[in-house]
Amino acid sequence: MGREITSRRLSLFLYIALCGILVFSMSPLVAFLKIALGHLGEINKSSAAVGTFSSLLRRIPVSTILRSLTFTLLQSFVSTLLALSIGLPGAWLTARFRFVGRKALLALAAVPFCFPPILVILAFILYYGKEGLLSSALALFFGPRKQYQGFLYSFWGLVMVHAFYNFPIAVHQIAALWIRIPDTQMEAARTLGASKLRAFRTGTLPWLLPGIAQAAGLIFLYCFFSFTTVLVFGGRIGTTLEVEIYQALRYRSDYALALVFAVIETSFALFGILALTRIQGRARKSLRDFGRSRELAAPKGLQSLFIAVYGIFIAVFFIGPLVSIVIEAFKVPSSMGGTTQFGLGNFERLIRGFQAPLPGAILSTFKFSGAAAVLATVAGLVASLALFFAEKSNRNRFVPRLIGPLQWLPMAVSSAIFAYGWLFLSSNRVASTALVAAQAVIAWPFVSRAVHASLHAIDPRTREAAKTLGASPLRAFLTVELRTILPSVASAVAFAFSITAGDVNVPLMLGMGEVETLPLLLYRLTSAYRFNEACAAGLVLGLITGVVFLLKEKVIDVA
Amino acid sequence: MSLEVKDLLVIRGAFSLEADFSLQSGRVLVLLGPSGCGKTTLLRAIAGLEPIQHGTITLDGARIDGLPTEKRNIGFVFQDLALFEQMRVEDNIGYGLSVRHENKKHIHEKVLFLARRFRIEHLLKRYPPELSGGERQRVAFARVIASEPSLMLLDEPLSALDAPLRREMRRFIRRQLAEGHLTAIHVTHDVEEAIDLADEIIVVRDGKMVGRGGIEDLEKNPGSGWLARFMNLGLVLPVTKISPADGLGPAFEVRTIAGTVSYASPEGGADVSALTQKACLYVPSGAVASAGAVGTAKIKAKVVRSIRNTLSVPKLVLMIPEEENYYFELPLKGDGPDIYQEGTDIELSINTRLCQLLPEDPPLCL
């Protein structure tokens, strides 16, 4: 009897949670759809065309869509390929050898998460640009290159920025798998007469491929939805679907066209996500099949040389741009063509100068990102618990089937659609509410996935042990499961804060005038070519997200 | 093919392994020792999977220590079997032949022949994850045999199996090795397995070879109390005092924790005067008679368990009351009297002429 009541309560909780998450995630999409289709109706009336969706299809600039789609796919593909080529050697080195800087190389995986794209863009401009640090350094050796126009604002510039921004993901994800793949199958192949290469193909590659495919899938999706980088570097050579959506919304107010772009974008993304989830399943199986990590070896001879060369390559081409942010933040340009000095002038101007934007931006960032992180945590926590209980009860298959795909929604739908959806819901007035809600919708699946994974990592025998010692199911849950997942909840909050604090897409899409967050300030200063002040603001933003991320990695995750 | 390992040294961090032995063609050598003693490292060094500091490895008169693994023609059965999970059973077995670019028809015929011989014909189209533990063992063994190796190295391939299957696979392996006249080294920490498979045993401890020979040789002369205890060869009693006995001849009074024994140094036993380190008295199983029998010394013991059934050799599990963590097994001759109730204190008569006074730890080098 008691069991039945508990079961009924559980089901009730599951359905309420599910409704809440559905409303929270889907309402902006429904709102956008309603406005976009309504907008379509108005156009149709005025042009006396047939008021159906087919009229929209006729109005669609097919060549623009095809051009944009081709460009999106091509740049994502090439960027992924380049990121993998840079990341694979790093993954091999970190999975096999013990060397100075190994942990730092793995820690670079945090960069895409704690340094917002806008900051990395700024870093690349300052480093690779015509007047950049690298160009200046090269000029010292090879003399000034008058014809050099820089390559950043080209297809290859865009691809390179994407590759360098995302290669640490490849290093981290592939190394995590590689370090666990035992050598025995490769050794077995060698004892059977296979050469080193063939033995690798037989004994290691089949296990490694899911890891490579998983990293490639993630990087491809990130590049597919890339917005700020394409907006800055891709202007002359092409636009992605995400940028087209932004332009249709911001400059043409053509919601129907934005919807068409979004539908195409989401269709492709869903296809990618489906493939990715399958690959992830295989990668997780590989991880489960193998036990503990291998012991790292000390590099010898050519291996040491390769490590040194790779280290220099990463330092010059990847860490260099990030260091340039710090240098430029403290470089105070002279107004009368005098010598440049180093000091805190840029920070002073941002704090005490005209409009003193920095304190306000810091405050807004904390206010909005904090609120979004809290909201995302609540939604993520509820979703993960609902999913976990539904899986555990093994009777309710509806909840997992719905929450599973919902978790991928932010990776499949343009953030512009979420942002505008919330804007429409708040009757076009309260942009700050839309900002918080849209960012929370984007961040909650990260929280949910992290908490869900940690719930699954709990050994069910500990709960059973608590029950055999007399604890009720609720007490067993509170004392064993909840206590175990608390660090991962805290970690998820920190992660949600990091990604929302660094997000420039949503505030930029909403075109918010009344508030200015740090990423928005950074974007504004960069657009105004006030690079040194932008670097100062970027350094503050990087420090905030970096410290939060470090806190998550070093304190909470370790706990 | 005969194997000769000479003056071999392998260093892995703080651990070092030394080996020097030879193995005649068609014989099975078992490397026996506790976990972490260096048995697997020795196999890996012979296969070329572990770099060696110095020494030579010669297979049928030809040095192979300078060759890469794939050129040594050595068959290695790994502890986890290392089957290629993404390949069908037939491709696993034929792998060694396909890397040598043998023609497909020949590969197919050979795979089929081996599959019949190993009774896995019905599994050829399956993948390794679909096989049972015993089937996986057979596939791994067939895969190695297919390449016609000059030497077989078996690294505890039975450790993951349950007891009945383990016993079955032991017999299977022994039969296959004998039928193929294969030279093999088998690694295990299980004494029963070693006795079952070996023509010759080498006992390894802390990277050193501390015992060598057939099981009878080792039983007769274990060389150290540690080895006798590890292989459960008999009763090993820590010695507390050795003093010259009154009377004639080179006799000693050896005081052990379980009683005092009058001891005359026999052939094969250590020179008493040379025992500078901790000593122990080794009493082979054959030197122990049950209570009531006539003997020259009596040892106090307690019956922990009396095993008498039709499935195994009747035996007593005994403990010395003064040393609670030391148990030893005593085979019973015939049914034995009914006094061996669990918990009963008994006295064992021992034939001191068969006893040996040995150092507790094995000498550093054999």
Chai-1 contact restraints between the chains, C-beta under 6 A:
chainA,res_idxA,chainB,res_idxB,connection_type,confidence,min_distance_angstrom,max_distance_angstrom,comment,restraint_id
A,T184,B,F78,contact,1.0,0.0,6.0,A-B,restraint_1
A,T184,B,D80,contact,1.0,0.0,6.0,A-B,restraint_2
A,T184,B,A82,contact,1.0,0.0,6.0,A-B,restraint_3
A,Q185,B,A82,contact,1.0,0.0,6.0,A-B,restraint_4
A,E187,B,L49,contact,1.0,0.0,6.0,A-B,restraint_5
A,A188,B,F78,contact,1.0,0.0,6.0,A-B,restraint_6
A,A188,B,A82,contact,1.0,0.0,6.0,A-B,restraint_7
A,R190,B,T69,contact,1.0,0.0,6.0,A-B,restraint_8
A,R190,B,E70,contact,1.0,0.0,6.0,A-B,restraint_9
A,T191,B,A47,contact,1.0,0.0,6.0,A-B,restraint_10
A,T191,B,T69,contact,1.0,0.0,6.0,A-B,restraint_11
A,T191,B,I74,contact,1.0,0.0,6.0,A-B,restraint_12
A,T191,B,F76,contact,1.0,0.0,6.0,A-B,restraint_13
A,L192,B,Y95,contact,1.0,0.0,6.0,A-B,restraint_14
A,L192,B,G96,contact,1.0,0.0,6.0,A-B,restraint_15
A,L192,B,S147,contact,1.0,0.0,6.0,A-B,restraint_16
A,G193,B,E70,contact,1.0,0.0,6.0,A-B,restraint_17
A,G193,B,G96,contact,1.0,0.0,6.0,A-B,restraint_18
A,G193,B,V99,contact,1.0,0.0,6.0,A-B,restraint_19
A,G193,B,R100,contact,1.0,0.0,6.0,A-B,restraint_20
A,A194,B,E70,contact,1.0,0.0,6.0,A-B,restraint_21
A,A194,B,V99,contact,1.0,0.0,6.0,A-B,restraint_22
A,T202,B,F84,contact,1.0,0.0,6.0,A-B,restraint_23
A,P206,B,Q86,contact,1.0,0.0,6.0,A-B,restraint_24
